[in-house]
Amino acid sequence: ANGSLIVWDGASGSLLRQINNAQPQICIGSRATQVLTTDKKTIRLRSLATLMVTDSLSVGDRVIMTAEIDSLTGMIAVGYENGDIGMWANGFRSKEILCKGHTSKVNHLRWIRDNSNPSKPILVSCSKDNSTRTWTSTGKQIASAINHFTEVWDIDILPVRNYAASVGNDGTCVVIDLKTLQPVIKLVT
């Protein structure tokens, strides 16, 4: 919350690196040698070794809500407050692929592997518009479903049987099939 980035050694619990930023970071994602950080207007790729910025992009008048980097391909996805999703296939120097479908802010993004084509990840998104959606790495919407009565806060991938779990503001957790986005189990609190 204070803008610090801290890297800990998971095994020993010791502090490896720390830097302080003026802006608090909204989200952080990582892949082998890179860390992705954002504030409301800027996406930054940082070296994991030094935490120094290696590349960055300002998104103009749009507001960033969430971001995710694919650990294998390095593809970057950003969810915006207006419901759009931006994707970059080859870093920020490539053209942004704009995905339209959500009608309100994108709360969370996750990259998943398509077993039939592992080099082409699939993006899963959830939104304040109560929906969960899947997208190809070229920005085409694959599926959309509304499994919650209110805002979908978060989605995470379950490695078993190609499922995901979404959590809504309505107090429900829905386990969904990633191919169809249809519910397999719905837990209500």
Secondary structure, 3 states (H helix, E strand, C coil): CCCEEEEECCCCCCEEEEEECCCCCCEEEEECCEEEEECCCEEEEEECCCCCEEEEEECCCCCEEEEEECCCCCCEEEEECCCCEEEECCCCCCCCEEECCCCCCEEEEEEECCCCCCCCCEEEEEECCCEEEEECCCCCEEEEEECCCCCEEEEEEECCCCEEEEEECCCEEEEEECCCCCEEEEEEC
